[in-house]
Amino acid sequence: MRSLRLFGMVIAALAALSFSAVAGGYGKQKVVYHINYDNPKAQAGALRNIQNHINAVGKDNLDLKVVLHGKGLTLLLEPTAKTKFPGGNATDTITAKIAGLKDQGINFHVCANTVRGKKVDYENDLYDVSKGDIVPSGVAELAKLQAQGYMYIKP
């Protein structure tokens, strides 16, 4: 009986150790952040939230995607972009934060409907966006990711 109790204590200690060893006990997470607003302060805040999320969970324990559509595209819009889409929040500070997030494995998905509708040239008007970053529909991408088990966050 005593050996069973000791065995149980050892198992409980190992479980607690492995739980705390995974980035503060958060475990692995799949998350999608949704940005569809043109507010430079709120967009900068969203990028800070994402970095804080990475810091808390650990980049190896996090599969995080950012979906941008509508006015949210201004986060990546170069200030010098000659489009009919006003905005242009991709300042040096913002692009440095985006580059840092991408270096940590964060993917940014851009809505093709917005790109087409706003007459944006993703290769010249958007910061660090490739063809592979373009998704057919931002809202459909959000639904797809949630169906795949991604938790939805709207900062």
DSSP file with accessible surface (Angstrom, degrees, kcal/mol):
  #  RESIDUE AA STRUCTURE BP1 BP2  ACC     N-H-->O    O-->H-N    N-H-->O    O-->H-N    TCO  KAPPA ALPHA  PHI   PSI    X-CA   Y-CA   Z-CA
    1    1 A M     >        0   0  184      0, 0.0     4,-1.9     0, 0.0     5,-0.1   0.000 360.0 360.0 360.0 -42.9    0.0    0.0    0.0
    2    2 A R  H  >  +     0   0  212      1,-0.2     4,-2.3     2,-0.2     5,-0.2   0.884 360.0  52.0 -63.8 -38.7    2.8    2.4    0.9
    3    3 A S  H  > S+     0   0   89      1,-0.2     4,-2.6     2,-0.2    -1,-0.2   0.862 107.7  53.1 -68.4 -32.1    4.6    1.6   -2.4
    4    4 A L  H  > S+     0   0  115      2,-0.2     4,-2.5     1,-0.2    -1,-0.2   0.908 109.6  47.9 -66.4 -42.5    1.4    2.4   -4.3
    5    5 A R  H  X S+     0   0  178     -4,-1.9     4,-2.2     2,-0.2    -2,-0.2   0.921 112.7  48.3 -64.9 -41.3    1.1    5.8   -2.6
    6    6 A L  H  X S+     0   0  104     -4,-2.3     4,-2.3     2,-0.2    -2,-0.2   0.926 111.2  50.9 -63.4 -43.3    4.7    6.5   -3.3
    7    7 A F  H  X S+     0   0  129     -4,-2.6     4,-2.6     1,-0.2    -2,-0.2   0.924 109.7  50.7 -60.6 -42.7    4.2    5.5   -7.0
    8    8 A G  H  X S+     0   0   37     -4,-2.5     4,-2.5     1,-0.2    -1,-0.2   0.894 109.6  50.1 -62.8 -39.2    1.2    7.8   -7.1
    9    9 A M  H  X S+     0   0  116     -4,-2.2     4,-2.4     2,-0.2    -1,-0.2   0.900 110.4  49.8 -67.3 -38.8    3.2   10.7   -5.7
   10   10 A V  H  X S+     0   0   72     -4,-2.3     4,-2.6     2,-0.2    -2,-0.2   0.937 111.9  47.9 -65.2 -44.9    6.0   10.1   -8.2
   11   11 A I  H  X S+     0   0   83     -4,-2.6     4,-2.6     1,-0.2    -2,-0.2   0.927 112.3  49.5 -61.7 -44.8    3.5   10.1  -11.1
   12   12 A A  H  X S+     0   0   61     -4,-2.5     4,-2.4     1,-0.2    -1,-0.2   0.911 111.3  49.5 -62.3 -40.5    1.8   13.2   -9.8
   13   13 A A  H  X S+     0   0   57     -4,-2.4     4,-2.4     2,-0.2    -2,-0.2   0.919 111.5  48.4 -66.0 -41.8    5.2   15.0   -9.6
   14   14 A L  H  X S+     0   0  102     -4,-2.6     4,-2.7     2,-0.2     5,-0.2   0.909 111.5  50.0 -64.4 -41.2    6.1   14.0  -13.1
   15   15 A A  H  X S+     0   0   53     -4,-2.6     4,-2.4     2,-0.2    -2,-0.2   0.926 111.7  47.9 -63.5 -42.8    2.8   15.2  -14.5
   16   16 A A  H  X S+     0   0   58     -4,-2.4     4,-2.5    -5,-0.2     5,-0.2   0.907 111.9  50.8 -64.8 -39.6    3.2   18.5  -12.7
   17   17 A L  H  X S+     0   0  112     -4,-2.4     4,-1.9     2,-0.2    -2,-0.2   0.936 112.4  44.7 -63.6 -46.5    6.7   18.8  -14.0
   18   18 A S  H  X S+     0   0   72     -4,-2.7     4,-0.9     2,-0.2    -1,-0.2   0.878 112.5  53.1 -68.6 -33.5    5.8   18.1  -17.6
   19   19 A F  H >< S+     0   0  137     -4,-2.4     3,-0.7    -5,-0.2     6,-0.5   0.953 114.0  41.0 -65.1 -45.5    2.8   20.5  -17.3
   20   20 A S  H 3X S+     0   0   70     -4,-2.5     4,-1.0     1,-0.2     5,-0.3   0.780 106.6  64.3 -76.1 -22.4    4.9   23.3  -16.1
   21   21 A A  H 3< S+     0   0   74     -4,-1.9     2,-1.6    -5,-0.2    -1,-0.2   0.760  84.8  80.2 -71.5 -22.6    7.7   22.6  -18.5
   22   22 A V  T XX>S-     0   0   49     -4,-0.9     5,-1.3    -3,-0.7     3,-1.1  -0.621 125.9 -64.4 -89.2  84.2    5.4   23.4  -21.5
   23   23 A A  G >45S-     0   0   24     -2,-1.6     3,-1.4     1,-0.3    -1,-0.2   0.874 106.5 -37.4  41.2  65.5    5.6   27.2  -21.4
   24   24 A G  G 3<5S-     0   0   67     -4,-1.0    -1,-0.3     1,-0.3    -4,-0.2   0.683 110.3 -63.4  69.9  16.1    4.0   28.0  -18.1
   25   25 A G  G <45S+     0   0   12     -3,-1.1    -1,-0.3    -6,-0.5    -2,-0.2   0.540 106.8 117.4  88.0   5.5    1.4   25.2  -18.4
   26   26 A Y  T <<5 -     0   0  138     -3,-1.4    -3,-0.2    -4,-0.7    -2,-0.1   0.776  56.3-161.2 -77.7 -26.0   -0.4   26.6  -21.4
   27   27 A G      < -     0   0   22     -5,-1.3     2,-0.2    -8,-0.3    -1,-0.1  -0.159  42.7 -26.9  73.0-172.8    0.4   23.6  -23.6
   28   28 A K        -     0   0  156     34,-0.1     2,-0.3    32,-0.0    34,-0.2  -0.542  67.6-168.4 -77.0 142.0    0.3   23.7  -27.4
   29   29 A Q  E     -a   62   0A  53     32,-2.7    34,-2.7    -2,-0.2     2,-0.5  -0.983  21.9-157.9-136.2 145.7   -2.1   26.2  -29.0
   30   30 A K  E     +a   63   0A  84     -2,-0.3   121,-3.0   119,-0.3     2,-0.4  -0.993  30.5 170.2-119.0 120.5   -3.6   26.9  -32.4
   31   31 A V  E     -ab  64 151A   3     32,-2.6    34,-2.3    -2,-0.5     2,-0.4  -0.980  25.2-160.0-137.8 142.7   -4.8   30.5  -32.6
   32   32 A V  E     -ab  65 152A   0    119,-3.0   121,-2.5    -2,-0.4     2,-0.4  -0.994  11.4-154.7-122.6 126.9   -6.0   32.8  -35.3
   33   33 A Y  E     -ab  66 153A  11     32,-2.8    34,-3.0    -2,-0.4     2,-0.5  -0.864  11.0-148.5 -97.4 136.5   -6.0   36.6  -34.8
   34   34 A H  E     +a   67   0A  13    119,-2.3     2,-0.5    -2,-0.4    34,-0.2  -0.916  17.2 178.0-112.3 119.9   -8.5   38.6  -36.8
   35   35 A I  E     +a   68   0A   0     32,-2.7    34,-1.4    -2,-0.5    37,-0.1  -0.964  21.6 142.1-124.7 114.7   -7.6   42.2  -37.9
   36   36 A N        +     0   0   51     -2,-0.5    35,-0.6    32,-0.2     2,-0.3  -0.032  48.3  91.6-138.2  32.6  -10.2   44.0  -40.0
   37   37 A Y        -     0   0   45     34,-0.3     2,-0.8    33,-0.1    38,-0.2  -0.944  64.8-137.5-131.9 149.5   -9.9   47.6  -38.7
   38   38 A D        +     0   0   65     -2,-0.3    34,-0.1    36,-0.1     3,-0.1  -0.758  57.2 122.6-107.9  83.3   -7.8   50.6  -39.7
   39   39 A N     >  -     0   0   78     -2,-0.8     4,-3.1     1,-0.1     5,-0.3  -0.881  47.6-156.1-140.9 103.1   -6.7   52.0  -36.4
   40   40 A P  H  > S+     0   0   71      0, 0.0     4,-2.5     0, 0.0     5,-0.2   0.856  94.5  49.2 -53.1 -39.3   -2.9   52.3  -36.2
   41   41 A K  H  > S+     0   0  179      2,-0.2     4,-2.3     1,-0.2     5,-0.1   0.924 113.9  45.4 -66.6 -42.9   -2.9   52.2  -32.3
   42   42 A A  H  > S+     0   0   38      2,-0.2     4,-2.3     1,-0.2    -1,-0.2   0.892 113.1  50.6 -67.5 -38.3   -5.2   49.2  -32.2
   43   43 A Q  H  X S+     0   0    1     -4,-3.1     4,-2.1     2,-0.2    -2,-0.2   0.928 110.8  48.2 -65.6 -42.5   -3.1   47.4  -34.9
   44   44 A A  H  X S+     0   0   15     -4,-2.5     4,-2.1    -5,-0.3    -2,-0.2   0.902 111.0  52.4 -62.9 -38.2    0.1   48.1  -33.0
   45   45 A G  H  X S+     0   0   12     -4,-2.3     4,-2.7     2,-0.2    -2,-0.2   0.893 106.1  53.4 -63.5 -38.6   -1.7   46.8  -29.9
   46   46 A A  H  X S+     0   0    1     -4,-2.3     4,-2.4     2,-0.2    -2,-0.2   0.918 107.8  50.3 -62.8 -41.9   -2.7   43.6  -31.8
   47   47 A L  H  X S+     0   0    4     -4,-2.1     4,-2.3     1,-0.2    -1,-0.2   0.890 110.4  50.0 -64.1 -37.9    1.0   43.0  -32.7
   48   48 A R  H  X S+     0   0  134     -4,-2.1     4,-2.9     2,-0.2    -2,-0.2   0.917 108.9  52.6 -64.9 -41.6    2.0   43.5  -29.1
   49   49 A N  H  X S+     0   0   73     -4,-2.7     4,-2.3     2,-0.2    -2,-0.2   0.912 109.1  49.9 -58.2 -43.1   -0.7   41.0  -28.0
   50   50 A I  H  X S+     0   0    0     -4,-2.4     4,-2.4     2,-0.2    -2,-0.2   0.934 111.7  47.2 -63.0 -44.9    0.7   38.5  -30.5
   51   51 A Q  H  X S+     0   0   54     -4,-2.3     4,-2.7     1,-0.2    -2,-0.2   0.919 111.9  50.5 -63.9 -41.6    4.2   38.9  -29.2
   52   52 A N  H  X S+     0   0   98     -4,-2.9     4,-2.1     2,-0.2    -1,-0.2   0.886 109.0  52.8 -61.9 -37.1    3.0   38.6  -25.6
   53   53 A H  H  X S+     0   0   28     -4,-2.3     4,-2.5    -5,-0.2     5,-0.4   0.932 110.3  46.9 -63.1 -46.2    1.1   35.4  -26.6
   54   54 A I  H  X S+     0   0    6     -4,-2.4     4,-2.9     1,-0.2    -2,-0.2   0.929 111.4  51.8 -61.0 -44.5    4.4   34.0  -28.1
   55   55 A N  H  < S+     0   0  107     -4,-2.7    -1,-0.2     1,-0.2    -2,-0.2   0.874 114.2  43.2 -61.1 -38.2    6.3   35.0  -25.0
   56   56 A A  H  < S+     0   0   44     -4,-2.1   -30,-0.2    -5,-0.2    -1,-0.2   0.896 127.2  27.0 -76.4 -40.3    3.8   33.2  -22.7
   57   57 A V  H  < S-     0   0    3     -4,-2.5    -2,-0.2    -5,-0.2    -3,-0.2   0.789 107.3-117.1 -95.7 -31.6    3.3   30.0  -24.6
   58   58 A G    ><  -     0   0   24     -4,-2.9     3,-1.7    -5,-0.4     4,-0.2   0.303  19.1-104.0  95.6 133.0    6.6   29.7  -26.5
   59   59 A K  G >  S+     0   0  112      1,-0.3     3,-1.1     2,-0.2     5,-0.1   0.808 120.3  57.4 -62.3 -28.9    6.9   29.8  -30.3
   60   60 A D  G 3  S+     0   0  132      1,-0.2    -1,-0.3    -6,-0.1    -2,-0.1   0.651 109.2  46.4 -75.1 -14.2    7.4   26.0  -30.4
   61   61 A N  G <  S+     0   0   31     -3,-1.7   -32,-2.7    -7,-0.1     2,-0.4   0.230 103.1  80.1-106.3  10.8    4.1   25.5  -28.7
   62   62 A L  E <   -a   29   0A  22     -3,-1.1     2,-0.6   -34,-0.2   -32,-0.2  -0.974  47.0-174.8-131.7 126.4    2.1   27.9  -30.8
   63   63 A D  E     +a   30   0A  57    -34,-2.7   -32,-2.6    -2,-0.4     2,-0.4  -0.937  30.7 172.2-111.7  98.4    0.6   27.7  -34.3
   64   64 A L  E     -a   31   0A   1     -2,-0.6    43,-1.4    41,-0.2     2,-0.3  -0.950  13.5-178.6-120.7 130.8   -0.6   31.3  -34.8
   65   65 A K  E     -ac  32 107A  30    -34,-2.3   -32,-2.8    -2,-0.4     2,-0.5  -0.939  15.5-148.0-124.5 148.8   -2.0   32.9  -37.9
   66   66 A V  E     -ac  33 108A   0     41,-2.9    43,-3.8    -2,-0.3     2,-0.5  -0.979  10.4-160.1-116.8 126.3   -3.1   36.4  -38.5
   67   67 A V  E     -ac  34 109A   0    -34,-3.0   -32,-2.7    -2,-0.5     2,-0.4  -0.941   9.4-171.9-109.3 126.0   -6.0   37.0  -41.0
   68   68 A L  E     +ac  35 110A   0     41,-2.9    43,-1.9    -2,-0.5     2,-0.3  -0.963  16.2 146.8-118.6 133.9   -6.4   40.5  -42.5
   69   69 A H    >   +     0   0   28    -34,-1.4     3,-1.9    -2,-0.4     4,-0.1  -0.951  51.3   7.3-153.0 170.1   -9.2   41.7  -44.6
   70   70 A G  G >  S-     0   0   22     -2,-0.3     3,-1.8     1,-0.3     4,-0.2  -0.228 132.0  -8.4  56.1-138.2  -11.1   44.9  -45.2
   71   71 A K  G >  S+     0   0  132    -35,-0.6     3,-1.7     1,-0.3    -1,-0.3   0.682 123.5  78.9 -65.8 -16.1   -9.6   47.9  -43.5
   72   72 A G  G X  S+     0   0    0     -3,-1.9     3,-1.9     1,-0.3     4,-0.3   0.730  74.1  78.0 -64.2 -19.6   -7.2   45.7  -41.6
   73   73 A L  G X> S+     0   0    0     -3,-1.8     3,-1.5     1,-0.3     4,-0.8   0.745  73.8  77.8 -63.3 -20.5   -5.1   45.5  -44.8
   74   74 A T  G <4 S+     0   0    1     -3,-1.7    15,-2.2     1,-0.3    16,-0.4   0.753  77.9  73.5 -62.4 -20.6   -3.7   48.9  -43.9
   75   75 A L  G <4 S+     0   0    0     -3,-1.9    -1,-0.3     1,-0.2    -2,-0.2   0.888 109.9  29.6 -56.5 -38.2   -1.5   47.2  -41.4
   76   76 A L  T <4 S+     0   0    0     -3,-1.5    51,-3.2    -4,-0.3     2,-0.4   0.464  94.6 114.5-101.0  -3.8    0.6   45.9  -44.3
   77   77 A L  B  <  -E  126   0B   3     -4,-0.8    13,-2.3    49,-0.2    49,-0.2  -0.564  68.9-125.1 -76.1 122.9   -0.1   48.8  -46.7
   78   78 A E    >   -     0   0   54     47,-3.3     3,-2.1    -2,-0.4    13,-0.1  -0.415  14.9-127.3 -64.3 138.3    3.1   50.8  -47.4
   79   79 A P  T 3  S+     0   0   73      0, 0.0    -1,-0.1     0, 0.0     8,-0.1   0.801 110.8  51.2 -57.7 -27.0    2.7   54.5  -46.7
   80   80 A T  T 3  S+     0   0  110      2,-0.1     2,-0.1    45,-0.0    -2,-0.1   0.391  79.1 132.2 -91.6   3.3    3.9   55.3  -50.2
   81   81 A A    <   -     0   0   22     -3,-2.1     2,-1.2    44,-0.2    44,-0.1  -0.337  52.1-145.5 -61.0 130.6    1.4   52.9  -51.9
   82   82 A K        +     0   0  192     -2,-0.1     2,-0.3     2,-0.0    -1,-0.1  -0.600  54.1 122.6 -97.9  70.7   -0.3   54.6  -54.8
   83   83 A T  S    S-     0   0   33     -2,-1.2    36,-0.1     2,-0.3    37,-0.1  -0.761  75.5-113.2-121.4 173.8   -3.7   52.9  -54.5
   84   84 A K  S    S+     0   0  168     34,-0.6    35,-0.1    -2,-0.3    36,-0.1   0.419  92.8  97.3 -84.1   1.2   -7.2   54.1  -54.0
   85   85 A F  S    S-     0   0   13     33,-0.3    -2,-0.3    34,-0.1    33,-0.0  -0.808  71.9-143.4 -95.0 108.5   -7.1   52.5  -50.6
   86   86 A P        +     0   0   98      0, 0.0     2,-0.5     0, 0.0    -9,-0.1  -0.265  60.7  57.6 -68.7 161.5   -6.3   55.1  -47.9
   87   87 A G        -     0   0   46      1,-0.2   -12,-0.0    -8,-0.1   -13,-0.0  -0.976  45.6-169.7 126.4-131.0   -4.1   54.3  -45.0
   88   88 A G        +     0   0   11     -2,-0.5    -1,-0.2   -14,-0.1   -13,-0.1   0.817  16.3 164.0 100.2  66.4   -0.6   53.0  -45.1
   89   89 A N        +     0   0   22    -15,-2.2     2,-2.6     1,-0.1     5,-0.2   0.425  40.6 110.5 -94.1   0.0    0.3   51.9  -41.6
   90   90 A A        +     0   0    2    -13,-2.3    -1,-0.1   -16,-0.4   -14,-0.1  -0.362  47.0 161.5 -78.4  65.9    3.3   49.8  -42.5
   91   91 A T     >  -     0   0   64     -2,-2.6     4,-3.1   -13,-0.1     5,-0.3  -0.239  58.4 -94.1 -74.9 172.6    5.8   52.3  -41.0
   92   92 A D  H  > S+     0   0  143      1,-0.2     4,-2.1     2,-0.2     5,-0.2   0.894 127.3  50.4 -57.1 -40.5    9.4   51.2  -40.2
   93   93 A T  H  > S+     0   0   91      2,-0.2     4,-1.8     1,-0.2    -1,-0.2   0.935 113.5  44.2 -64.6 -45.9    8.3   50.4  -36.6
   94   94 A I  H  > S+     0   0   16     -5,-0.2     4,-2.7     1,-0.2    -2,-0.2   0.922 112.8  50.8 -66.3 -44.7    5.4   48.3  -37.7
   95   95 A T  H  X S+     0   0   17     -4,-3.1     4,-2.9     1,-0.2    -1,-0.2   0.882 108.0  53.7 -64.5 -33.6    7.3   46.5  -40.4
   96   96 A A  H  X S+     0   0   63     -4,-2.1     4,-2.3    -5,-0.3    -1,-0.2   0.914 110.4  46.9 -64.3 -40.5   10.0   45.7  -37.8
   97   97 A K  H  X S+     0   0   77     -4,-1.8     4,-2.2     2,-0.2    -2,-0.2   0.916 113.0  48.8 -66.6 -41.8    7.4   44.1  -35.5
   98   98 A I  H  X S+     0   0    0     -4,-2.7     4,-2.8     2,-0.2     5,-0.2   0.934 111.3  49.7 -63.5 -45.2    5.9   42.2  -38.4
   99   99 A A  H  X S+     0   0   26     -4,-2.9     4,-2.4     1,-0.2    -1,-0.2   0.916 110.4  51.3 -59.4 -42.2    9.3   40.9  -39.5
  100  100 A G  H  X S+     0   0   25     -4,-2.3     4,-0.7     2,-0.2    -1,-0.2   0.896 111.1  47.3 -62.6 -39.7   10.0   39.9  -35.9
  101  101 A L  H ><>S+     0   0    3     -4,-2.2     5,-2.0     2,-0.2     3,-0.9   0.922 111.2  50.6 -67.6 -43.2    6.8   38.0  -35.7
  102  102 A K  H ><5S+     0   0   42     -4,-2.8     3,-2.0     1,-0.3    -2,-0.2   0.890 104.7  58.2 -62.1 -37.5    7.3   36.3  -39.0
  103  103 A D  H 3<5S+     0   0  135     -4,-2.4    -1,-0.3     1,-0.3    -2,-0.2   0.738 103.6  54.0 -62.9 -22.1   10.8   35.2  -37.8
  104  104 A Q  T <<5S-     0   0   50     -3,-0.9    -1,-0.3    -4,-0.7    -2,-0.2   0.254 130.4 -94.7 -95.9  10.0    9.0   33.5  -35.0
  105  105 A G  T < 5S+     0   0   49     -3,-2.0     2,-0.4     1,-0.3   -41,-0.2   0.583  73.2 148.8  94.1  10.6    6.8   31.5  -37.4
  106  106 A I      < -     0   0    6     -5,-2.0     2,-0.4    -8,-0.1    -1,-0.3  -0.649  33.6-149.4 -81.8 134.0    3.7   33.7  -37.5
  107  107 A N  E     -c   65   0A  69    -43,-1.4   -41,-2.9    -2,-0.4     2,-0.5  -0.868   2.5-152.6-106.1 136.3    1.9   33.6  -40.8
  108  108 A F  E     -c   66   0A   2     -2,-0.4     2,-0.5   -43,-0.2   -41,-0.2  -0.938   9.2-160.6-107.9 122.6   -0.1   36.6  -42.1
  109  109 A H  E     -c   67   0A  28    -43,-3.8   -41,-2.9    -2,-0.5     2,-0.4  -0.913   5.8-158.5-107.0 128.4   -3.0   35.7  -44.4
  110  110 A V  E     -cd  68 134A   0     23,-2.8    25,-3.1    -2,-0.5     2,-0.4  -0.892  20.4-117.2-112.9 133.9   -4.3   38.5  -46.7
  111  111 A C  E  >  - d   0 135A   6    -43,-1.9     4,-2.1    -2,-0.4     5,-0.1  -0.514  12.8-155.7 -72.9 122.5   -7.8   38.5  -48.3
  112  112 A A  H  > S+     0   0   16     23,-3.2     4,-2.9    -2,-0.4     5,-0.3   0.846  94.3  59.7 -66.0 -34.3   -7.8   38.3  -52.1
  113  113 A N  H  > S+     0   0   78     23,-0.8     4,-3.0    22,-0.3    -1,-0.2   0.913 108.2  44.6 -61.0 -41.7  -11.3   39.9  -52.2
  114  114 A T  H  > S+     0   0   16      2,-0.2     4,-2.6     1,-0.2     6,-0.2   0.929 112.7  50.8 -67.6 -45.0   -9.9   43.0  -50.4
  115  115 A V  H  <>S+     0   0   15     -4,-2.1     5,-2.7     2,-0.2     4,-0.2   0.942 117.8  39.6 -57.5 -46.6   -6.8   43.1  -52.5
  116  116 A R  H ><5S+     0   0  160     -4,-2.9     3,-1.2     3,-0.2    -2,-0.2   0.943 116.8  48.7 -69.4 -47.2   -8.9   43.0  -55.7
  117  117 A G  H 3<5S+     0   0   56     -4,-3.0    -2,-0.2    -5,-0.3    -1,-0.2   0.829 116.1  42.4 -65.4 -33.3  -11.7   45.3  -54.4
  118  118 A K  T 3<5S-     0   0   87     -4,-2.6   -34,-0.6    -5,-0.2   -33,-0.3   0.356 109.0-122.5 -94.7   3.3   -9.3   48.0  -53.2
  119  119 A K  T < 5 +     0   0  135     -3,-1.2     2,-0.4    -4,-0.2   -35,-0.2   0.909  52.3 164.8  55.7  47.5   -7.1   47.7  -56.3
  120  120 A V      < -     0   0   10     -5,-2.7     2,-0.9    -6,-0.2    -1,-0.2  -0.805  37.3-142.1 -97.3 133.3   -4.0   46.9  -54.2
  121  121 A D    >>> -     0   0   60     -2,-0.4     4,-3.7     1,-0.2     3,-0.8  -0.853  13.3-161.0 -91.7 102.9   -0.9   45.5  -55.9
  122  122 A Y  H 3>5S+     0   0   50     -2,-0.9     4,-0.7     1,-0.3     7,-0.4   0.819  85.9  54.9 -60.8 -29.1    0.2   43.0  -53.2
  123  123 A E  H 345S+     0   0  134      1,-0.1    -1,-0.3     2,-0.1     5,-0.1   0.842 125.6  19.0 -73.2 -31.1    3.8   42.9  -54.6
  124  124 A N  H <45S+     0   0  117     -3,-0.8    -2,-0.2     3,-0.1    -1,-0.1   0.701 128.4  43.5-111.1 -26.9    4.4   46.6  -54.5
  125  125 A D  H  <5S+     0   0   20     -4,-3.7   -47,-3.3   -44,-0.1     2,-0.4   0.670 103.0  65.5 -97.4 -19.9    1.8   48.1  -52.1
  126  126 A L  B ><<S-E   77   0B   6     -4,-0.7     3,-0.7    -5,-0.6     2,-0.5  -0.848  84.2-112.2-111.4 144.0    2.0   45.6  -49.2
  127  127 A Y  T 3  S-     0   0   52    -51,-3.2    -3,-0.1    -2,-0.4    -2,-0.1  -0.572  87.8 -23.2 -75.0 121.2    4.9   44.9  -46.9
  128  128 A D  T 3  S+     0   0   90     -2,-0.5     2,-0.5     1,-0.2    -1,-0.2   0.828  90.3 148.6  50.9  46.6    6.4   41.4  -47.3
  129  129 A V    <   -     0   0   15     -3,-0.7     2,-0.2    -7,-0.4    -1,-0.2  -0.951  23.1-173.0-112.6 128.3    3.4   39.7  -48.8
  130  130 A S    >>  -     0   0   63     -2,-0.5     3,-1.8     1,-0.1     4,-0.5  -0.673  42.5 -98.6-110.7 171.3    3.9   36.9  -51.3
  131  131 A K  G >4 S+     0   0  162      1,-0.3     3,-1.4    -2,-0.2    -1,-0.1   0.863 122.4  60.8 -56.8 -35.9    1.4   35.1  -53.5
  132  132 A G  G 34 S+     0   0   69      1,-0.3    -1,-0.3   -23,-0.0    -3,-0.0   0.673  97.3  59.4 -67.5 -16.6    1.3   32.3  -50.9
  133  133 A D  G <4 S+     0   0   31     -3,-1.8   -23,-2.8   -24,-0.1     2,-0.4   0.604  85.3  95.4 -84.8 -14.2    0.0   34.7  -48.2
  134  134 A I  E <<  -d  110   0A  42     -3,-1.4   -23,-0.2    -4,-0.5   -25,-0.1  -0.671  55.8-170.0 -84.1 128.4   -3.1   35.6  -50.3
  135  135 A V  E     -d  111   0A  11    -25,-3.1   -23,-3.2    -2,-0.4   -22,-0.3  -0.868  32.0-116.9-113.6 151.8   -6.2   33.6  -49.4
  136  136 A P  S    S+     0   0  103      0, 0.0   -23,-0.8     0, 0.0     2,-0.3   0.885  96.7   6.6 -56.2 -40.5   -9.4   33.7  -51.4
  137  137 A S     >  -     0   0   23    -25,-0.2     4,-2.2     1,-0.1     5,-0.2  -0.979  58.3-148.5-149.0 128.6  -11.5   35.2  -48.6
  138  138 A G  H  > S+     0   0    1     -2,-0.3     4,-2.2     2,-0.2    -1,-0.1   0.935 102.7  44.5 -62.5 -46.3  -10.6   36.5  -45.2
  139  139 A V  H  > S+     0   0   87      1,-0.2     4,-2.1     2,-0.2    -1,-0.2   0.896 113.7  50.0 -69.1 -37.3  -13.8   35.6  -43.5
  140  140 A A  H  > S+     0   0   56      2,-0.2     4,-2.6     1,-0.2    -1,-0.2   0.885 109.2  53.3 -66.3 -35.6  -13.9   32.1  -45.2
  141  141 A E  H  X S+     0   0   15     -4,-2.2     4,-2.7     2,-0.2     5,-0.2   0.907 107.2  51.6 -64.4 -41.1  -10.3   31.6  -44.0
  142  142 A L  H  X S+     0   0   11     -4,-2.2     4,-2.3     1,-0.2    -2,-0.2   0.933 111.9  46.1 -59.8 -46.1  -11.3   32.5  -40.4
  143  143 A A  H  X S+     0   0   58     -4,-2.1     4,-2.4     2,-0.2    -2,-0.2   0.913 112.4  51.0 -64.1 -42.5  -14.2   29.9  -40.6
  144  144 A K  H  X S+     0   0  101     -4,-2.6     4,-1.3     2,-0.2    -2,-0.2   0.934 111.5  46.9 -60.1 -47.7  -11.8   27.3  -42.1
  145  145 A L  H  <>S+     0   0    3     -4,-2.7     5,-2.5     1,-0.2     3,-0.2   0.898 111.2  51.0 -64.9 -39.7   -9.2   27.8  -39.4
  146  146 A Q  H ><5S+     0   0   90     -4,-2.3     3,-1.7     1,-0.2    -1,-0.2   0.908 107.6  53.4 -64.4 -37.3  -11.8   27.6  -36.6
  147  147 A A  H 3<5S+     0   0   89     -4,-2.4    -1,-0.2     1,-0.3    -2,-0.2   0.797 105.1  56.2 -65.6 -26.3  -13.2   24.4  -38.1
  148  148 A Q  T 3<5S-     0   0   96     -4,-1.3    -1,-0.3    -3,-0.2    -2,-0.2   0.331 131.2 -94.2 -86.3   5.3   -9.6   23.1  -37.9
  149  149 A G  T < 5S+     0   0   47     -3,-1.7     2,-0.3     1,-0.3  -119,-0.3   0.554  74.5 147.5  97.2   8.4   -9.5   23.8  -34.2
  150  150 A Y      < -     0   0   16     -5,-2.5     2,-0.3    -6,-0.1    -1,-0.3  -0.616  47.0-126.9 -76.6 135.8   -7.9   27.3  -34.2
  151  151 A M  E     -b   31   0A 130   -121,-3.0  -119,-3.0    -2,-0.3     2,-0.4  -0.649  24.4-126.3 -81.4 138.8   -9.1   29.5  -31.3
  152  152 A Y  E     +b   32   0A  90     -2,-0.3     2,-0.4  -121,-0.2  -119,-0.2  -0.722  28.7 178.9 -92.7 130.0  -10.4   32.9  -32.5
  153  153 A I  E     -b   33   0A  55   -121,-2.5  -119,-2.3    -2,-0.4  -122,-0.0  -0.996  12.4-171.8-131.8 129.0   -9.0   36.1  -31.1
  154  154 A K              0   0   93     -2,-0.4  -119,-0.1  -121,-0.2  -121,-0.1  -0.890 360.0 360.0-117.8  96.0  -10.1   39.6  -32.1
  155  155 A P              0   0   45      0, 0.0  -109,-0.1     0, 0.0  -110,-0.0  -0.348 360.0 360.0 -74.4 360.0   -7.7   42.0  -30.4
